[in-house]
Amino acid sequence: MAASADYSELIPNNVNLASDRRLQRALESWHPKFMQWWKVRGPEYFQDKDIYLRTAISVDKKGWAHFGSLKMPDYRWGIFLAESVADKTIGFGEHRGQPVWQDVPGEYRAPLRRLIVTQGDTEPASVEQQRLLAATAPSLIDMRNLFQVNVEEGRHLWAMVYLLMAYFGRDGREEAEQLLIRQSGDVDKPRILGAFNEKTPDWLAFFMFTFFTDRDGKYQLGTLAESAFDPLARSCQFMLTEEAHHMYVGETGISRVVQRACEIMLDKKTDDVRKHGGVDLATLQKYINFHFSVSEDLFGSERSTNAANYYTAGLKGRYQESRLTDDHVLVNEAYSVTRVESGKLVNVEESALGVVNERLRDDYIADCQRGVDRWNRLIAERGIDFSFTLPHRAFHRQIGEFADVFATPQGQLIDEAEWNKRKHDWLPSEEDQAYIGSLMVQVTTPGEFAPWIAPPRIGINDQAIDFAYVSI
């Protein structure tokens, strides 16, 4: 990148990037490394093809969703903060009521950097997890949606790198380099959070990931959008507008798989849709169980001193903090959590400050349930006697209160032998994964779809279903 690059053109932004020479030099060093990462670890296929993508060129309604066909390496990864609010004050913790911070307070430098790095690490990780999926895309519109998710995750990485470089000096520049060095699933240098080291081997896993794991992203971004550090809060507020699309891709993708399964069941008068190339509802339930439980772990331990300290310091709030009706300090507030006591699951009252992670997980579970309810309505409307359920929070957990216990999806505690005997009744088996893998055949004719998924109701940005969303 030349030193005289026009940053308003190359990197759309509303942070006055062109006037910050120090930051420009840092990005001039980092940008080529990002492009090399994108080339090597980004989408494996179709980098040289025109894709119908949405690009954010400003934060207003007209600039947020600018559509056009371009090659992914030419995507304009911008840096945007939501509009500032005059006289904004901190909404929670011990600094509540004081003006928000425009710079990083020295005493909070390390924890703020840790929060930004952890969030930033998830963005390239998901691109790496999904890099091979275009080879088995069930349609061009699905392939385009995959690429849209990928480039936006790349833009979210830029948002966190901007904060690191603009506010954390040499430490921030070094952390930005590490975001491109860690790799999803790598034994020696894995991504920070466990769910982002899992494989995403097929499109059913992709839809589940974008529904469940990106929904965790929504809630994590929502907590950071409350931060007393205003540049972080404003960055995350804008990222939330794009995160909504990722969850939409997941929810509608699963809905279309459910719809197709129901069509086969009714047309062929059988529950065994595998004989006719569909994804059976029982297997979908197993995938729900896996991806939901893995995503639950992303909220951390139920009781967390770090989370309590972040809250008290004003670094990370609760989801939609201003809508909550307590004192926003939580020292004298209580909250109910589930614990394991004497081999049983019991609900107990604990300090709300110590269990802010669990409050966020409860919000997340309720939101996931609303999506599951919509899938169940699709099934009920077709007169089929089947309902999806979310597994109990103790099921298949690796972090927190339930990491060392075995539980059924209904929340019954069992021993390890029973778990090993029955786990593939609840989680995808190798046979299930092999069957789903056998369905993954690329479809590239505009308007055509793989036989295991129904077409969407509408196209993208008023385009037709059979529009050439990816040039072949």
Stockholm file with secondary structure:
# STOCKHOLM 1.0

chainA/1-472         MAASADYSELIPNNVNLASDRRLQRALESWHPKFMQWWKVRGPEYFQDKDIYLRTAISVDKKGWAHFGSLKMPDYRWGIFLAESVADKTIGFGEHRGQPVWQDVPGEYRAPLRRLIVTQGDTEPASVEQQRLLAATAPSLIDMRNLFQVNVEEGRHLWAMVYLLMAYFGRDGREEAEQLLIRQSGDVDKPRILGAFNEKTPDWLAFFMFTFFTDRDGKYQLGTLAESAFDPLARSCQFMLTEEAHHMYVGETGISRVVQRACEIMLDKKTDDVRKHGGVDLATLQKYINFHFSVSEDLFGSERSTNAANYYTAGLKGRYQESRLTDDHVLVNEAYSVTRVESGKLVNVEESALGVVNERLRDDYIADCQRGVDRWNRLIAERGIDFSFTLPHRAFHRQIGEFADVFATPQGQLIDEAEWNKRKHDWLPSEEDQAYIGSLMVQVTTPGEFAPWIAPPRIGINDQAIDFAYVSI
#=GR chainA/1-472 SS CCTTCCHHHHSCBSSCGGGCHHHHHHHHHHHHHHHHHHHHHSCSSCTTSEEEEEECCSSSHHHHCEEEEEEGGGCCCCBCCCCCCTTCBCCSSTTTTSBCBSSCCGGGHHHHHHHHHHHHHHHHHHHHHTTTGGGGCSSHHHHHHHHHHHHHHHHHHHHHHHHHHHHSHHHHHHHHHHHHHCCTTCSSSCCSSGGGGSCCCSHHHHHHIIIIIHHHHHHHHHHHTTCSBHHHHHHHHHHHHHHHHHHHHHHHHHHHHHHHHHHHHHHHTCSCGGGGTCCCHHHHHHHHHHHHHHHHGGGCCSSCHHHHHHHHHTSSCCTTGGGCCSCSSCTTCEEEEEEEETTEEEEEEEETTTTHHHHHHHHHHHHHHHHHHHHHHHHHHTTCCCCCCCCCTTTTCCSSTTTTCEECTTSCEECHHHHHHHHHHHSCCHHHHHHHHHHCCCCCSTTCCCTTSCCCSSCSTTCCTTSCSBCC
#=GC SS_cons         CCTTCCHHHHSCBSSCGGGCHHHHHHHHHHHHHHHHHHHHHSCSSCTTSEEEEEECCSSSHHHHCEEEEEEGGGCCCCBCCCCCCTTCBCCSSTTTTSBCBSSCCGGGHHHHHHHHHHHHHHHHHHHHHTTTGGGGCSSHHHHHHHHHHHHHHHHHHHHHHHHHHHHSHHHHHHHHHHHHHCCTTCSSSCCSSGGGGSCCCSHHHHHHIIIIIHHHHHHHHHHHTTCSBHHHHHHHHHHHHHHHHHHHHHHHHHHHHHHHHHHHHHHHTCSCGGGGTCCCHHHHHHHHHHHHHHHHGGGCCSSCHHHHHHHHHTSSCCTTGGGCCSCSSCTTCEEEEEEEETTEEEEEEEETTTTHHHHHHHHHHHHHHHHHHHHHHHHHHTTCCCCCCCCCTTTTCCSSTTTTCEECTTSCEECHHHHHHHHHHHSCCHHHHHHHHHHCCCCCSTTCCCTTSCCCSSCSTTCCTTSCSBCC
//
